[in-house]
């Protein structure tokens, strides 16, 4: 019998499991399997009842590339597709209902050290499932090896949006309540206030 050398490096596990607890006492369990190139996330409520399940295919870096979203009864309710930039970083995630209508877009950006910043979320006024997906939280993730020492020459990327361009303030939000594109607000929403009209020349002349 041949024993391994005492200083031989331990074999790295290809399965990573994590749990994250939320403020409402719900929690999410994730399991990344690099052998199968799959990531599964399950979200449970405070009583331990399954509320949502996500199943993604991942690339060599363990980044999701596309996936399906299921409700607590394992019914398919939405699909997600990811887009990456020229450096292999996640740039955009679009989630669509089963009719192919995109109801959420998430834009990702990075600081000068390649650390992910807070994602920008755009919710569209279209038919969305009752279970809405949350943005992938990449903050705290380690950049891929080929980007760990990457520094764009003469470019300050702090707070810069992805290559899709800066979005109008009326359609972009941080994580929180939906903000709709102009003209796409749901019925019953308060109309935007109009700017005050300027007085005519004659009214300003006679003070009326």
C-alpha positions in Angstrom: 0.0 0.0 0.0 1.3 3.4 -1.0 0.6 6.3 1.4 0.3 9.8 0.0 3.1 12.2 0.8 2.5 14.2 4.0 2.9 17.5 2.2 0.7 16.5 -0.8 -2.0 19.2 -1.4 -5.5 18.2 -0.5 -7.9 17.7 -3.4 -10.1 20.7 -3.8 -13.9 20.0 -3.5 -15.8 20.7 -6.6 -19.1 21.3 -4.6 -19.7 24.5 -2.7 -22.7 24.9 -0.5 -23.8 28.1 1.3 -26.7 29.4 3.3 -27.9 33.0 3.6 -30.4 34.3 6.1 -32.6 37.3 5.3 -34.1 40.0 7.5 -37.6 38.5 7.2 -36.3 35.2 8.7 -36.4 33.5 5.3 -33.2 31.9 4.0 -31.6 30.8 0.8 -29.5 27.7 0.3 -27.2 27.5 -2.7 -25.2 24.5 -4.1 -22.6 25.0 -6.8 -21.4 21.7 -8.5 -18.5 22.3 -10.9 -18.5 18.7 -12.0 -22.0 19.1 -13.4 -21.6 22.9 -14.2 -24.8 23.6 -12.2 -25.9 26.1 -9.5 -29.1 25.5 -7.6 -30.6 28.0 -5.2 -33.6 27.3 -2.9 -35.4 30.0 -0.9 -37.5 29.0 2.2 -39.8 31.2 4.3 -39.6 31.6 8.0 -41.5 28.3 8.5 -39.1 26.3 6.2 -41.6 26.1 3.3 -40.0 26.2 -0.1 -40.9 29.4 -1.9 -38.6 29.5 -5.0 -36.0 27.4 -6.7 -33.5 28.5 -9.3 -31.4 26.2 -11.5 -28.6 27.7 -13.5 -25.9 26.4 -15.9 -22.5 27.8 -15.1 -19.3 28.4 -17.0 -15.7 27.4 -16.1 -15.5 30.3 -13.6 -18.7 29.1 -11.8 -20.7 32.1 -13.2 -24.3 31.4 -14.2 -25.0 31.7 -17.9 -28.7 30.8 -18.2 -31.3 29.2 -16.0 -34.9 28.5 -15.0 -36.9 29.8 -12.0 -39.5 27.7 -10.3 -42.1 28.5 -7.7 -42.6 26.6 -4.4 -44.6 23.8 -6.2 -41.8 23.3 -8.8 -43.7 25.0 -11.6 -41.6 26.8 -14.1 -42.4 30.5 -14.0 -39.5 32.4 -15.6 -36.2 32.1 -17.4 -32.9 34.1 -17.1 -30.1 34.8 -19.6 -26.8 36.4 -18.7 -24.4 38.5 -20.8 -20.7 38.9 -20.2 -18.3 41.7 -21.2 -15.0 41.3 -23.1 -13.2 40.5 -19.8 -15.5 37.7 -18.9 -17.3 39.6 -16.2 -21.1 39.4 -15.7 -22.5 42.5 -17.4 -26.3 42.0 -17.6 -29.0 39.6 -16.5 -32.4 39.5 -18.2 -35.4 37.6 -16.8 -38.4 36.9 -18.9 -41.8 35.3 -18.3 -43.0 32.2 -20.1 -44.3 34.4 -22.9 -40.8 35.6 -23.6 -41.5 39.2 -22.2 -38.6 40.6 -20.2 -39.8 41.9 -16.9 -36.5 42.5 -15.1 -33.1 43.7 -16.2 -30.1 43.8 -13.9 -26.9 45.7 -14.9 -23.6 44.9 -13.2 -20.5 47.2 -12.8 -17.2 46.9 -11.1 -14.6 49.2 -9.3 -11.0 49.6 -10.3 -10.1 46.5 -8.3 -12.6 44.4 -10.2 -14.9 44.1 -7.2 -18.6 44.1 -8.0 -20.6 47.2 -7.1 -24.3 47.3 -6.2 -26.2 46.1 -9.2 -28.8 48.4 -10.9 -32.2 46.9 -11.3 -34.8 47.8 -13.9 -38.3 46.4 -13.5 -40.6 46.6 -16.6 -44.4 47.0 -16.5 -45.2 43.7 -18.0 -46.7 40.4 -16.9 -44.4 39.0 -14.2 -44.8 35.8 -12.2 -45.7 36.1 -8.5 -42.2 34.9 -7.6 -39.8 37.5 -8.7 -36.0 36.8 -9.0 -33.5 38.7 -7.0 -30.3 40.0 -8.6 -27.3 37.7 -8.2 -25.2 39.2 -5.4 -21.6 39.1 -6.7 -20.2 41.4 -4.0 -17.5 39.6 -2.1 -16.7 37.2 -5.0 -13.1 36.8 -6.0 -12.3 38.1 -9.6 -11.2 35.4 -12.1 -7.4 34.8 -12.1 -6.9 36.6 -15.4 -8.5 39.8 -13.9 -7.0 39.8 -10.4 -4.2 42.1 -11.5 -6.1 43.8 -14.3 -6.0 47.6 -14.2 -7.4 49.7 -17.1 -4.7 52.2 -18.1 -5.9 55.8 -17.5 -9.5 54.8 -16.9 -11.3 55.3 -13.6 -14.1 52.7 -13.6 -15.5 53.7 -10.2 -19.3 53.7 -10.4 -19.3 53.3 -14.2 -22.2 51.4 -15.6 -21.7 48.4 -17.9 -21.1 48.8 -21.6 -24.8 49.0 -22.4 -24.6 52.7 -21.4 -25.9 54.8 -18.5 -29.6 54.3 -18.0 -32.1 57.2 -17.5 -32.7 57.9 -13.8 -36.5 57.3 -14.3 -35.9 53.7 -15.4 -33.0 52.6 -13.1 -33.1 51.9 -9.5 -31.0 50.2 -6.8 -32.6 47.2 -5.2 -36.0 48.2 -3.8 -39.4 49.4 -5.1 -40.0 49.1 -8.9 -39.5 52.2 -11.0 -41.2 52.1 -14.4 -40.1 53.4 -17.8 -41.9 56.6 -19.0 -45.4 55.8 -20.1 -45.3 52.3 -18.7 -46.6 52.9 -15.1 -49.5 50.6 -14.0 -53.0 51.9 -14.0 -53.8 54.1 -11.0 -50.3 55.4 -10.6 -50.0 59.1 -9.8 -49.1 61.1 -12.9 -45.8 62.9 -12.9 -46.0 66.6 -11.8 -45.8 69.1 -14.7 -43.4 72.0 -14.4 -45.1 75.4 -13.7 -46.0 77.4 -16.8 -44.3 80.7 -17.3 -46.5 83.9 -17.3 -47.0 85.6 -20.6 -45.3 88.9 -21.4 -48.6 91.0 -20.8 -49.3 89.3 -17.4 -45.7 90.0 -16.3 -46.0 93.6 -17.5 -49.2 94.4 -15.7 -48.6 92.2 -12.7 -51.6 89.9 -13.3 
